[in-house]
Amino acid sequence: MIHGYHVILTMYGYWLPNDPRGSWSDFVGRWELVQFGRPRRTILKKSLLQLTPQEIAARNAAQRALLYPPVTLDDDQVKSIASGFAEVVGKSGYTIWACAVMPQHTHLVIARHTYKVEQIATLLKGGATRRIVEDGRHPMQKMKTEGQLPSMWARGCWKVYLDNDEAIMNAIRYVDENPVEEGKPRQHWPWVAPYQGLDSGWVTYH
């Protein structure tokens, strides 16, 4: 039985469908990326440090072919995104057990709700986008055309199903340590709920 999800939201241009590391994509959705190969359905390498020089060169070439430059958030933009998440969590009552907002991707451990996790991810991204626009920190502000801003997010989300206490606690530990592994301070967000463990009377959250 699914009790939660490890969700990854990536920024625009960070993890392409035909990334040398592999991906969870079934197709390459943009024509400018087709020349760099088919989608790689399986994750082969989680870290950029594991890539060969040739693979790094291929990845850089694919990123240069994108319509917009890849998005990398600064510290203030990270704070805006976290504030946007907080607003959505406050309004919707979602239970988030862990969150790490990184410069090019975000990790979340989300409890199972009556809503699909994809819908929760969409609402979180929408709330973060609204807040970062209100704060005047949208990373693609200079690319605004006809009143429209390009999306700073990659499409959809990646998710891993968590079906027991151990899987949930491992995911929380991984997310909590993610900033530290990249040389950044551990993140503490007041809207992240402490994980209390599963009990025999488990029901989905509203």
Secondary structure by P-SEA (a helix, b strand, c coil): cccccbbbbbccccccccccccccccccccccccccccccccccccccccccaaaaaaaaaaaaaccccbbbbcaaaaaaaaaaaaaaaaaaccccccccccccbbbbbcccccccaaaaaaaaaaaaaaaaaaacccccccccccccccccccccbbbbbbccaaaaaaaaaaaaaccccccccbbbbccccccccccccccccc
